[in-house]
Amino acid sequence: MQKNLTAANSSQKLMVFVLSMSLYGMATLFTELIPKFQVGIVEFSVEYFLFIPLTLAILFDPMSAALGAATGELVFSEIMLGQFGGLGELEKFISVTIGVMIAGKMVKDPTNKKMVGIAAITGVAVQQLMGTIVDILKVQFAVEDFEAVAGLPESVYITEGFACLNDILFSGILFCMIPTILLVPKLYGKIEPLLGMKPRTKDSIVSGVSPKLVIGSVIAFAIAIGAEMLAENGMALIDWEASWAESKTALAIGMVVAAVIAVVVLAVIRSKSNSGKESA
């Protein structure tokens, strides 16, 4: 009996992983079509739709949703577009995974909108801060040239800090926190049974942000920094860019592939749900 329960849990986690990968991968490709706007020294751009994996992480398994999102961004917005930076991709993969996973583990009660909002913006802030720290270190260790921004003091701390704050306040609030707050309560209790899972409650066993998770995240981030430094010094190991990189055709194909995978996963989930109802 215990064996079957373990197999079901593994299947559920795989479904969450693939769903997060395909939906977030498609979303990252969609952001390529959204124009950027410059108002003075402030640039308004949609960096990502992180609310998708954040919602899945809060409702389901945080680790599966986080790894799925990071994999989806790597596969669809990089490889499918004809480019791959080798070790240079590790930093973004790790930062997205850590940010989404921490947000998912922070919420023990998905009906608590305040906690959902805090977790969502925390996940975004963690991911953005890690990227900012890496960018600052690359300049400090002279592995990358500093690009000053007109209107700001020529300080890497101010420039990168301003860019980080801008992304958190604009993309983080509008396209991550607010959609997550709206989606989680609407989907809570309705989508979990489709995967044969019980909705998360206050009494559910959720590990939360434990010291073990923090230590593991710090170690993973240190590895990401090292990998980024090596990549910037010409040791990316596998670094290629196709002649059709970032073309409209590649973008369209990537979106179609991601959409097909998402539809297939949703169809499988619905089929399993109907089978479960009939057997009951």
C-alpha positions in Angstrom: 0.0 0.0 0.0 2.8 2.4 0.9 4.5 1.6 -2.4 1.6 2.7 -4.5 1.3 5.9 -2.5 4.9 6.7 -3.2 4.5 6.0 -6.9 1.5 8.3 -7.0 3.3 11.1 -5.3 6.2 10.8 -7.8 3.7 10.9 -10.7 2.0 14.0 -9.3 5.4 15.8 -8.9 6.3 14.9 -12.4 3.0 16.4 -13.7 3.6 19.6 -11.7 7.2 19.8 -13.1 6.1 19.4 -16.7 3.1 21.7 -16.3 5.4 24.4 -14.8 8.0 23.9 -17.4 5.7 24.2 -20.4 3.5 27.0 -19.1 6.4 29.2 -17.8 8.5 28.3 -20.9 5.6 29.6 -23.1 5.3 32.7 -21.0 9.0 33.6 -21.2 8.7 33.4 -25.0 5.7 35.6 -24.9 7.6 38.3 -23.0 10.0 38.5 -26.0 7.1 40.0 -28.0 6.3 42.7 -25.4 8.0 46.0 -26.1 10.1 47.9 -23.5 9.4 51.5 -22.6 12.0 54.1 -21.5 10.9 57.0 -19.4 13.9 59.1 -18.5 16.3 56.8 -16.7 13.6 54.3 -15.8 13.0 51.3 -18.2 9.6 49.6 -18.0 9.8 46.0 -19.3 8.1 42.7 -18.5 10.9 40.5 -17.3 8.8 37.4 -16.7 5.5 36.0 -15.7 6.7 34.3 -12.5 3.2 34.1 -11.1 2.8 30.8 -13.0 5.4 28.8 -11.1 4.7 30.7 -7.9 1.0 29.7 -8.1 1.9 26.1 -8.7 4.6 26.1 -6.0 2.1 27.4 -3.4 -0.7 25.0 -4.4 1.4 21.9 -5.1 5.0 20.8 -4.5 7.4 23.8 -4.4 10.5 21.9 -5.6 8.8 20.4 -8.6 7.3 23.8 -9.6 10.6 25.6 -9.1 12.7 23.1 -11.1 10.1 23.0 -13.8 10.1 26.8 -14.2 13.9 27.0 -14.3 14.0 24.1 -16.9 11.3 25.7 -19.0 13.1 29.0 -19.2 16.3 27.3 -20.2 14.8 25.0 -22.8 12.3 27.4 -24.4 13.8 30.9 -24.1 17.3 29.8 -24.7 17.8 26.4 -26.4 14.6 26.6 -28.5 15.7 30.1 -29.6 19.0 28.7 -30.9 21.4 29.8 -28.1 23.0 28.2 -25.1 25.5 29.8 -22.7 26.8 26.7 -21.0 27.9 27.5 -17.4 26.6 31.0 -17.9 23.0 29.6 -17.8 23.5 28.0 -14.3 23.1 31.3 -12.4 19.7 32.0 -13.8 18.6 28.4 -13.4 19.6 28.3 -9.7 18.3 31.7 -8.8 14.8 31.0 -10.3 14.7 27.6 -8.6 15.6 29.1 -5.2 13.2 32.1 -5.5 10.2 30.0 -6.5 10.9 27.2 -4.0 11.3 29.6 -1.0 8.0 31.3 -2.0 6.2 28.0 -2.2 7.5 26.8 1.2 6.6 30.1 2.9 2.8 29.5 2.5 1.2 27.0 4.8 -2.4 28.3 4.2 -3.2 29.3 0.5 -6.4 31.0 1.7 -4.3 33.6 3.5 -4.0 36.3 0.7 -1.6 38.4 2.8 0.8 35.5 3.2 0.5 34.6 -0.5 1.4 38.1 -1.5 4.4 38.3 0.9 5.6 34.9 -0.4 5.2 35.9 -4.1 7.1 39.2 -3.8 9.8 37.6 -1.6 10.4 34.9 -4.2 10.8 37.6 -6.8 13.1 39.7 -4.6 15.3 36.7 -3.8 15.7 35.9 -7.5 16.4 39.5 -8.5 18.8 40.1 -5.6 20.9 37.1 -6.5 21.1 38.2 -10.1 22.1 41.7 -8.9 24.8 40.4 -6.6 26.3 38.3 -9.4 26.4 41.3 -11.7 28.1 43.5 -9.1 30.7 40.8 -8.4 31.5 40.4 -12.1 32.3 44.1 -12.3 34.2 44.1 -9.0 36.4 41.2 -10.1 36.9 42.8 -13.5 35.4 39.9 -15.5 32.9 42.3 -17.1 33.0 45.9 -18.0 30.8 48.4 -16.1 28.1 50.0 -18.2 27.1 53.3 -16.7 23.5 54.6 -17.0 23.0 58.2 -17.9 21.4 60.1 -15.1 22.8 57.8 -12.3 26.1 58.1 -10.4 28.7 56.0 -12.0 28.6 53.4 -9.3 27.9 49.7 -10.0 26.1 49.4 -6.7 23.7 52.3 -7.5 23.2 51.3 -11.1 22.5 47.6 -10.4 20.6 48.3 -7.2 18.3 50.7 -9.1 17.7 48.2 -11.9 16.9 45.5 -9.3 14.5 47.7 -7.4 12.8 48.7 -10.7 12.3 45.1 -11.7 10.9 44.2 -8.3 8.5 47.1 -8.2 7.3 46.9 -11.8 7.5 43.3 -13.0 7.5 41.9 -9.5 4.3 43.5 -8.3 2.3 43.8 -11.5 3.2 40.5 -13.2 4.0 38.3 -10.2 2.5 39.3 -6.9 -0.9 40.6 -8.0 -1.7 37.7 -10.4 -0.6 35.2 -7.8 -2.8 36.7 -5.1 -5.8 36.5 -7.6 -5.1 33.0 -8.9 -4.2 31.0 -5.8 -7.6 31.5 -4.0 -9.5 30.9 -7.2 -7.7 27.6 -8.0 -7.4 26.5 -4.4 -9.5 23.4 -3.7 -10.4 23.0 -7.4 -7.2 22.1 -9.1 -5.6 19.8 -6.5 -8.2 17.0 -6.8 -7.4 16.7 -10.5 -4.0 15.4 -9.5 -5.4 13.3 -6.8 -4.1 15.6 -4.1 -5.7 17.1 -1.1 -5.7 20.9 -0.9 -3.0 22.3 1.4 -4.4 23.5 4.8 -3.0 25.0 8.0 -2.6 21.5 9.4 -0.8 20.2 6.3 2.8 19.1 6.8 4.8 21.9 5.1 8.5 22.1 5.9 8.6 25.8 5.5 11.9 27.8 5.1 14.2 25.6 7.2 17.8 26.3 8.1 18.6 23.3 5.8 17.0 25.0 2.9 18.8 28.3 3.6 22.2 26.6 3.8 21.5 24.6 0.6 20.4 27.8 -1.2 23.6 29.6 -0.1 25.8 26.7 -1.3 23.9 26.5 -4.6 24.2 30.3 -5.1 28.0 30.1 -4.4 28.2 27.5 -7.2 26.2 29.8 -9.5 28.6 32.6 -8.8 31.6 30.4 -9.6 30.0 29.1 -12.8 29.2 32.7 -14.0 32.7 33.8 -13.3 34.1 30.9 -15.3 31.7 31.6 -18.2 32.7 35.3 -18.3 36.3 34.2 -18.5 35.7 32.1 -21.6 35.2 28.8 -19.8 31.5 28.3 -20.5 32.3 24.7 -21.7 29.3 24.6 -24.1 28.6 27.9 -25.7 26.8 28.1 -29.0 24.5 30.3 -31.0 22.7 29.2 -34.1 22.3 31.3 -37.3 18.6 31.4 -36.7 18.9 32.5 -33.0 16.0 34.6 -31.7 14.3 34.6 -35.1 10.5 34.9 -35.3 10.3 31.4 -36.7 12.2 29.9 -33.7 10.0 32.0 -31.3 6.8 30.7 -33.0 8.0 27.1 -32.9 9.0 27.3 -29.3 5.5 28.7 -28.3 3.7 25.9 -30.2 5.9 23.2 -28.7 5.3 24.6 -25.2 1.6 24.9 -25.8 1.3 21.3 -27.1 3.1 20.0 -24.0 0.9 22.0 -21.7 -2.3 20.7 -23.5 -1.1 17.1 -23.4 -0.3 17.4 -19.6 -3.7 19.0 -18.9 -5.4 16.2 -21.0 -3.6 13.5 -19.0 -4.6 15.2 -15.7 -8.2 15.4 -16.8 -8.2 11.8 -18.0 -6.8 10.6 -14.7 -9.3 12.6 -12.8 -12.2 11.2 -14.7 -10.8 7.6 -14.3 -10.6 8.2 -10.5 -14.2 9.4 -10.4 -15.5 6.4 -12.3 -13.6 3.9 -10.1 -15.0 5.7 -7.0 
